[in-house]
């Protein structure tokens, strides 16, 4: 082999080795770069978890919210829709939030109303038993409340100077009654005006003796409901001795709140039950509705007349009433479940499911509510038949809207509003960081108390929600601390009649509450 061949073979081998080294290096560095890029991408898409109620909470692992204890949800489950006013969620997020919807429909509005009241005497059957002569009560023959007085029954003995003088004049005229019959008749008539009976007058005429004490007899009948005099009292003509009531017919007087007035009409049937007569249901009809609202309790009186021939109903008995009312169906009554409504101070909003979307998509919608029903509300405007509203999971959707910067219940954009309101600027300026949640005890007894406490609280500017639990007596309230404080809320609750630990209702306001609402033991 010559030198030239050796050199050629060596060059060839070196070239092969060089090319092999370049190829191996390319493979090594290419895959290292790819692996590094893949690792970088894996780090970039690392899952973040947040709280649907407290979006400021962010962490890289599942768990519970340190503020409210709710389970954290994946942040990438909350995706934005193309429309600025819509929020799209993944199927996983919808299942996690347990979102449920309801298809809006038109139907007849009905409501079962629970009323509370008491038995009172029929005012048309209440009479006053007056004195027809001035004098001093020497003896009372009936002297306690609840006693029955019949017509012609002896009720009292009275000493009266005027009556003694009238007797003297009458005895004198007896002597000349044949010669002067008119004078005799006038003197006798005077005694009759003092309500002396024919028997008493004849005794005076026959005995020709003056009686110092004259017995008084009743000319009306009934049960004594008020005793106005005692033995030894000096009375004037017209003084009320007793107030009597005929209890053959009585009234059941119920308190009706303003919100229930559309459902209570004359002639409606009411089923009644009494604690004193358990297990028995009575029926009656509404015969009268008071035209004036009580400014303290915000109620009107509704009357039911009851026959009481056997004396079952006694005045001051507490009575419960149930009225099933149906408003006239106009074909336009849209009703939605109460769980669909979110309260934002003076506004009411719902989340509407957008149909014909590939992914679950929702939109905030302001609605104007009408009558409050047992389990829902009438919608005046804002929804049409066939719309699908969220009834469960609305707060989770709202939290997703906050995270995505979409319109939400704390920041409703103008595109969501159905009408311009004078207070829209203050509502839209509510920041989630200004929201305060408080829970405190409020005294009360019944559903009427619940309505009074919640309605009076929700009317305050800055209140987002208020919920009073009838069992625990605890009020949960959410409000904007920039618009209202807890002291003002407590004061307002006391002003409508409910003690709340820090502030106590005045006796005047408390005493004007319906009987079933009075919670104080003394």
KAQUI-V977796 format. One record per backbone hydrogen bond with DSSP energy under -1.0 kcal/mol. NH is the residue of the N-H (numbers start at 1). CO is the residue of the C=O. Records with the same first field share a line. If there is no record, write none. Layout:
BEGIN
NH: CO + CO
END
This chain:
BEGIN
6: 2
7: 3
8: 4
9: 5
10: 6
11: 7
12: 8
13: 9
14: 10
15: 11
16: 12
17: 13
18: 14
19: 15
20: 16
21: 17
22: 18
23: 19
24: 20
25: 21
26: 22
27: 23
28: 24
29: 25
30: 26
31: 27
32: 28
33: 29
34: 30
35: 31
36: 32
37: 33
38: 34
39: 35
40: 36
41: 37
42: 38
43: 39
44: 40
45: 41
46: 43
49: 59
50: 73
57: 54
59: 49
65: 70
69: 65
72: 63
73: 50
75: 48
77: 74
78: 75
79: 88
86: 83
87: 362
88: 79
89: 360
90: 77
94: 90
95: 91
96: 92
97: 93
99: 94
100: 392
102: 389
104: 387
107: 333
111: 325
113: 323
115: 321
117: 319
118: 253
119: 317
120: 251
125: 122
126: 123
127: 244
129: 242
131: 239
135: 235
136: 159
137: 233
138: 157
139: 157
141: 155
142: 155
146: 224
147: 144
149: 222
152: 218
153: 150
155: 216
156: 216
157: 139
158: 214
159: 136
164: 160
165: 161
166: 162
167: 163
168: 164
169: 165
170: 166
171: 167
172: 168
173: 169
174: 170
180: 176
184: 180
185: 181
186: 182
187: 183
188: 184
189: 185
190: 186
191: 187
192: 188
193: 189
194: 190
195: 192
196: 191
201: 197
202: 198
203: 199
204: 200
205: 201
206: 202
207: 203
208: 204
214: 158
216: 156
218: 153
222: 149
223: 245
224: 147
225: 243
226: 243
228: 241
232: 137
233: 230
235: 135
238: 131
239: 236
241: 129
242: 129
243: 226
244: 127
245: 223
246: 125
250: 306
251: 120
252: 304
253: 118
254: 302
255: 116
256: 300
258: 298
260: 257
261: 258
263: 260
264: 261
267: 286
268: 265
270: 284
271: 322
272: 282
273: 320
280: 277
282: 272
284: 270
286: 268
287: 303
288: 303
290: 301
294: 299
298: 294
300: 256
302: 254
303: 288
304: 252
306: 250
308: 248
311: 308
316: 119
317: 314
319: 117
320: 273
321: 115
322: 271
323: 113
325: 111
327: 109
334: 332
335: 105
336: 377
338: 375
340: 337
341: 338
342: 349
344: 347
347: 344
349: 342
350: 365
352: 363
353: 388
354: 361
362: 87
363: 352
365: 350
366: 416
367: 348
368: 381
370: 378
373: 376
377: 336
378: 371
379: 334
380: 368
381: 368
386: 104
387: 384
389: 102
390: 351
391: 100
392: 100
397: 393
398: 394
399: 395
400: 396
401: 397
402: 398
403: 399
404: 400
406: 401
408: 411
411: 408
416: 413
424: 421
427: 423
428: 424
429: 425
430: 427
434: 431
436: 479
438: 477
440: 475
442: 473
443: 499
450: 446
451: 447
452: 448
453: 449
454: 450
455: 451
456: 452
457: 453
458: 454
459: 455
460: 457
463: 460
464: 478
465: 478
467: 476
469: 474
473: 469
475: 440
476: 467
477: 438
478: 465
479: 436
480: 462
481: 434
483: 480
484: 480
489: 485
490: 486
491: 487
492: 488
493: 489
494: 490
495: 491
497: 494
498: 493
500: 503
502: 500
510: 506
511: 507
513: 510
517: 514
518: 515
END
